[in-house]
């Protein structure tokens, strides 16, 4: 069942997602060669607590950290570590969520570490733009898979591939609500979008093949071919006129 949110609930989710966006912006500003992914995790947690929010991922299904930090071929759910030191030319995906006044916020960005090569830059840009292409379809009256199709067509036209194993999701009083939102598929299918739906749309895009596998830690998803992957996510409220991106500053 899809929970439709009242304007009052969306107002709280606006706050929750603004907190996420502010923290991601602060983490992004700190990314330089030489720092560890654990440093970013600890900073994210501190910044959330300072804003009276709780990191949403810590303890979620047993995930031990506040932040998912996925470097290079890591797709999602990368585990922060003191030993993982960022190097010039890496790319890092930061996925962060909070619980604020009983509602969840969730967003992700991919950031270059120092100077990266042109293909890495192109992958990051295409992934971010594919998110906005998807969001543009998140309007009342469209079908769910119109979002999916817009993301897939944009990405594949640029020679990149869409991860199939992970999907976007409804969000509200739970981190993962109905519906699931694949980042691929034919248009015109699935539920009709309605005012009051809040969707976390999150394309995960690979430079090479689309396949992924999970490392022995049980969490970290990496590309099978070990080529780079990027990830962007926004939580978006559907309203009568246009999609409202809750997790954008
Ligand atoms: Mg999400």
Boltz pocket constraint, residues with backbone or C-beta under 6 A from the ligand:
constraints:
  - pocket:
      binder: B
      contacts: [[A, 106], [A, 107], [A, 167], [A, 168], [A, 169], [A, 175], [A, 200], [A, 202], [A, 233]]
      max_distance: 6.0
